[in-house]
């Protein structure tokens, strides 16, 4: 194994890195499109014209009837009127024509068939005169021979194919598609479908990046996954540069013991940038080898996708002979506080939904390896390099990722529950075009979002210790005077989630304080946290006595994952989360989970369809499989406030 010392990563602003990369490539001619190639017009859709395209024939190339009717010489029709019909002899003064027929010589107009009458076999009667060239497509009406049909550097659309064929063309000169080699690296990488052992990572990055290359008009060239071996990687880089116009090396771009991308780029060519002030994706490296652009992207999927999009996309467009298209941005409002660190531009993938006239942002998980954020994202929100984030309710610019636009969306903010996923699935199935998205900020966070007008409904399970009532007093206090409806979703069993077999022997809440159990808590303001605090007070247990009380997660499944992975010994949550990951569950008590709905949304589609789902037999059949729930009041109005 070759060990290579590396200088430390830079941390330069994205704009400077972008400029440095493109200027370096331009100076070396690495952004120029390839030599034009001539292809069939009928196979040219999506390709880029390398030269202006000129018509070989006029269109139409003859005077053509534009309507079914009779061809006439307009001067023979003067004087015709409803009170004085004029008769013309067929074959001499009039000729029957169909749309597209050649206009007979000596004729200069067409009268539509619905405006004529045939009193006799060889006569036609008209009641209005024709003007010259009426309903006639004259030679060159569309374009004239030698006229430019398409300019150079234009992406050919289906309409353009038709235009070129109409212009008498059968071939067109286009730029060659940019071929982008994708080289995944890492000793831990295994192909899709491999039987996995601990430490294996399924190779998916190259297929994600390859799909992006195709969307941007290029051709992906897939290299096999290559282990972290300096000499072998060097061989592969040179091999695939010979097969492509540019190369992306996936992983190995950072500063680790077996990160060889940057040393190889420096040995074989030149590195313009190594380290950009972006999050995720900081270790990206940008350079040139053998006159061809190269990019080293980080191995984490979200980092790889972002770095590739920011720096490979503009190169592919330039080499295709195109300018970079403008992105689609929309104003939206952040539904929960977003914290970021100074010094790096942070790109956060988000889901979007419209509540009345406001587009609402729900941030997705931000880990560099969180593939679900790529799958679910409607857009990307950027936190500037010198900002520490956004308070809830801040207006931000979001780059839209869905070309088809944002579908009608029921926006749910509040407490997490697995039943919401069942509703979301059935909503899209039963009412195509509609969907439900949820942000898990806890019950109090949900009520606050309703107060700000940033949700259609909130999931809540807030126990009033004084009255023993769920949700009512909190809704009255937070939403003060606003008309609301509380609809029951379910009753849930809350309990302690522990490892299979309960190896720590947890039996009661006091065990949290009297043993060395590592606890995982829910966030402040969540119904589960309020329930726990209530139970601790009843037992006379101080939170300070519980190891891990300060460690917080935002969902029941996140608590379950912490226990299942061994990073925690116990956490309070619902039975369905325990069952999902094969954990043991020790019941603590039943709680009521309601949907809090503003009265003004009651008959809106976003709420109406959810209400219909709650009454649907398919919904009840689906949730019967979830243990730890009781749906005895599901869909019932519990209170109107």
Helices and strands as residue ranges (DSSP letters): H 14-27, E 37-40, G 41-43, E 53-54, E 64-65, E 69-72, G 74-77, E 86-89, E 94-97, E 109-112, G 113-115, E 116-120, E 123-126, E 136-137, E 148-150, H 158-166, E 171-174, E 179-185, E 189-190, E 201-202, H 205-215, E 219-226, H 230-241, E 246-250, H 261-268, E 269-274, E 278-279, E 285-289, E 292-297, H 301-319, E 329-334, E 338-339, E 345-355, E 358-363, H 371-376, E 379-383, E 389-390, E 395-400, E 408-414, H 419-430, E 434-440, H 443-451, E 457-460, H 472-479, E 484-498, H 510-514, E 519-522, H 527-539, G 543-545, E 552-553, H 556-565, E 570-574, H 575-580, E 584-598, G 599-601, H 605-614, H 617-623, E 629-630, E 637-640
